[in-house]
């Protein structure tokens, strides 16, 4: 049976998506090390493509920054269920996921800062961030609470907001270790008598 070229079209779409993900991974890595004003040629070199390819996908720097932000949110969201399936305990999965969330907050906060000048666009992105990540954090918290590992009176939004507050300015102050504070917070969720 002939599929009218749909298989080839699907394969082409899958290739295009993979290429875009390679670009976004490269842009994220360059933004982390060099900031969001890094030259596009650095991103192109890291991704192994020409600059024209980047401009074809993302005509402006803002387009690229927004796409990287969304890409990182998606990676963080997708990691939650994977960690829950692979970790020894739900609390261990929660701790690892919060570590990824801290990575996102500390290294990608510059993206949000750049976007805040466009308030409407930033509000939309922030709503997307919450819509994608609060349910994932809820799933991890619920699993750890059901396993009897942690107290069950803390909501995902409250925890994420607290972690976010601990991370503010963390990348600019060598005397402040946000990860240590976040680690203490996550350890403090444990019920008395839970040590592992």
Buried (B, 14 or more C-beta within 10 A) or exposed (E): EEEEEEEEEEEEEEEEEEBBEBBBBBBBBBBBEEEBEBEBEBBBBBBEBEEEBBBEBBEEBBEBBBBBBBBBBBBBBEBBBEBBEEBEBBBBBBBBBBBBBBBBBBBBBBBBEBBEEEEEEBEEBBEBBBEBBBEBBBBBBBBBBEEEBBBEEBEBEEBBEBBBEBBBEBBEEEEBEBBEBBBEBBEEBBEEEBEE
